[in-house]
Amino acid sequence: MQQQPYLNEAIHIIGSGGWVMIPLFLLGFVAFYVASRMFLYFRRGNFRKTSLAQCEAWIRDPGQAEGQVGEIIRYSQDGVDSLNDIQNRFAEIRTAEVPRLSQNITFLTILVNAAPLLGLLGTVLGMLTTFYGISLGGSEKTTNIVASGIHEALITTQMGLCLAIPGYFVIYFVKQKVIDLESFLVRLESITLQEFRKKFV
């Protein structure tokens, strides 16, 4: 019950930012959704938790392999007859996973870059309201219009920056995760080829 006044005040402050706050909120929601999906993807994966020694053991006995790494190992070995087959399987895995993650990163980057631009649009609209109030001359109504315009300009700028600044850190983090995934797949392919070379040669 005590939180209700604060919630109403927050809604009032945000609503006073004008119509630009609506696309800003939608943009923030979509960006949060995309980032959450990518975080969940990497959280479910056991790439970072699996050591090279564990990978070697799982490659020798795919039935013991666990998680996404286990799925990759079993897929890369299922029905292969040569080293080229293994290389093709890993190429398929990279083609299926990495471009999709890169597309999500690109989309997230567009959203994050758009946030401060929308905030700037709100700033411009707020300043136009302020100048309009100043042009009316001195009165209490004029003061309210000027104050409303300044408030609109500041709140939209603040909202855009609050979305963009954390967003850049999220993008950097996700990019590093994708690089780690690519490096892991290269190492896993190399270990798999070494193990199977003993069988095929």
C-alpha positions in Angstrom: 0.0 0.0 0.0 2.9 2.4 0.8 4.3 1.8 -2.7 1.2 3.0 -4.5 2.0 6.8 -4.2 5.5 6.2 -5.5 4.1 4.2 -8.4 1.5 6.9 -9.3 4.2 9.5 -9.1 6.5 7.5 -11.4 3.6 7.0 -13.9 2.9 10.7 -13.8 6.6 11.6 -14.4 6.9 9.2 -17.3 3.6 10.3 -18.8 4.7 13.9 -18.7 7.4 13.0 -21.2 4.9 13.1 -24.1 4.2 10.7 -26.8 7.8 9.9 -27.4 7.8 7.9 -24.2 5.5 5.3 -25.9 8.0 4.2 -28.6 10.8 4.5 -26.0 9.0 2.0 -23.8 8.2 -0.3 -26.6 11.8 -0.2 -27.8 13.0 -0.9 -24.3 10.6 -3.8 -23.9 11.7 -5.4 -27.2 15.4 -4.9 -26.4 14.9 -6.5 -23.0 13.1 -9.4 -24.6 15.9 -10.0 -27.2 18.6 -9.7 -24.6 16.8 -12.1 -22.2 16.4 -14.7 -24.9 20.2 -14.6 -25.7 21.1 -14.7 -22.0 18.9 -17.7 -21.5 20.4 -19.4 -24.5 24.0 -19.0 -23.2 22.8 -19.9 -19.6 21.3 -23.2 -20.8 24.5 -24.0 -22.7 27.3 -25.8 -20.9 30.1 -24.5 -23.2 32.0 -22.6 -20.6 31.5 -25.3 -17.9 32.9 -28.1 -20.1 36.7 -28.7 -20.0 38.7 -30.0 -22.9 39.4 -33.2 -20.9 35.6 -33.7 -20.4 35.1 -33.1 -24.1 37.6 -35.8 -25.0 35.9 -38.2 -22.7 32.5 -37.4 -24.2 33.8 -37.8 -27.7 35.0 -41.3 -26.9 31.7 -42.1 -25.3 28.9 -39.8 -26.7 26.3 -41.5 -24.6 27.7 -39.9 -21.5 27.7 -36.4 -23.0 25.4 -33.8 -21.4 23.7 -30.6 -22.4 24.1 -28.7 -25.7 27.7 -29.9 -25.9 26.5 -33.5 -25.8 23.9 -32.8 -28.5 26.7 -31.3 -30.7 29.0 -34.2 -30.1 26.3 -36.8 -30.9 25.2 -35.0 -34.0 28.8 -34.6 -35.3 29.4 -38.4 -34.9 26.1 -39.8 -35.9 26.5 -41.9 -39.1 29.8 -40.3 -40.2 32.1 -42.3 -42.5 35.1 -39.9 -42.9 36.8 -36.9 -41.5 35.1 -34.7 -44.2 31.7 -35.8 -42.8 32.7 -34.5 -39.4 34.0 -31.2 -40.8 30.7 -30.8 -42.7 28.7 -31.5 -39.5 30.5 -28.8 -37.6 30.1 -26.4 -40.5 26.4 -27.1 -40.4 26.4 -26.4 -36.6 28.2 -23.1 -37.1 25.9 -22.1 -39.9 22.8 -22.9 -37.8 23.9 -21.2 -34.6 26.3 -18.3 -35.2 24.4 -16.4 -37.9 21.2 -16.5 -35.9 23.0 -15.1 -32.8 24.7 -12.4 -35.0 21.3 -11.4 -36.4 20.0 -11.0 -32.8 23.1 -8.9 -31.9 22.5 -6.7 -35.0 18.9 -6.2 -34.1 19.7 -5.4 -30.5 22.4 -2.9 -31.6 19.8 -1.1 -33.8 17.4 -0.9 -30.8 20.1 0.4 -28.5 21.3 3.0 -31.0 17.7 4.2 -31.6 17.1 4.8 -27.9 19.2 8.0 -27.6 17.9 9.3 -31.0 14.3 8.9 -29.7 15.4 10.7 -26.6 16.8 13.5 -28.7 13.5 13.7 -30.6 11.7 14.2 -27.3 14.3 16.9 -26.3 13.6 18.8 -29.5 9.8 18.5 -29.0 10.1 19.6 -25.4 12.2 22.6 -26.4 9.7 23.6 -29.0 7.0 23.6 -26.3 9.3 25.7 -24.2 9.9 28.3 -26.9 6.2 28.3 -27.6 5.5 29.1 -23.9 8.1 31.9 -23.9 6.6 33.4 -27.0 3.2 33.8 -25.2 4.6 36.4 -22.8 4.8 36.4 -19.0 1.9 34.8 -17.2 1.3 31.8 -14.9 0.0 29.8 -17.8 3.2 30.6 -19.7 5.3 29.5 -16.8 3.5 26.1 -16.7 4.0 25.6 -20.4 7.7 26.4 -20.2 8.2 24.1 -17.2 6.3 21.3 -19.0 8.4 21.7 -22.1 11.7 21.6 -20.1 10.5 18.6 -18.2 9.5 16.8 -21.4 12.9 17.5 -22.9 14.8 16.2 -19.9 12.8 13.1 -19.1 12.9 11.8 -22.7 16.7 12.4 -22.9 17.1 10.6 -19.6 15.0 7.7 -20.7 16.9 7.3 -23.9 20.3 7.3 -22.1 19.0 4.9 -19.4 18.2 2.4 -22.2 21.3 3.0 -24.3 24.1 2.9 -21.7 23.3 -0.5 -20.2 22.4 -1.7 -23.7 26.0 -1.2 -24.9 27.4 -3.2 -22.1 24.8 -6.0 -22.9 25.9 -6.0 -26.5 29.5 -6.2 -25.6 28.8 -9.1 -23.2 26.8 -11.0 -25.8 29.4 -10.5 -28.5 32.0 -12.0 -26.2 29.7 -15.0 -25.6 29.4 -15.6 -29.3 33.2 -15.4 -29.8 33.6 -17.9 -26.9 31.1 -20.2 -28.6 32.9 -20.0 -32.0 36.2 -20.7 -30.3 34.7 -23.7 -28.4 33.3 -25.2 -31.6 36.7 -24.9 -33.3 38.4 -26.6 -30.3 35.7 -29.3 -30.2 36.0 -30.0 -33.9 39.8 -30.3 -33.6 39.5 -32.8 -30.7 36.9 -34.8 -32.6 39.0 -34.9 -35.7 42.0 -36.0 -33.7 40.0 -38.8 -32.1 38.4 -40.0 -35.3 41.7 -39.8 -37.2 42.9 -42.7 -35.1 39.9 -44.8 -36.4 39.9 -43.8 -40.1 43.6 -43.9 -40.6 
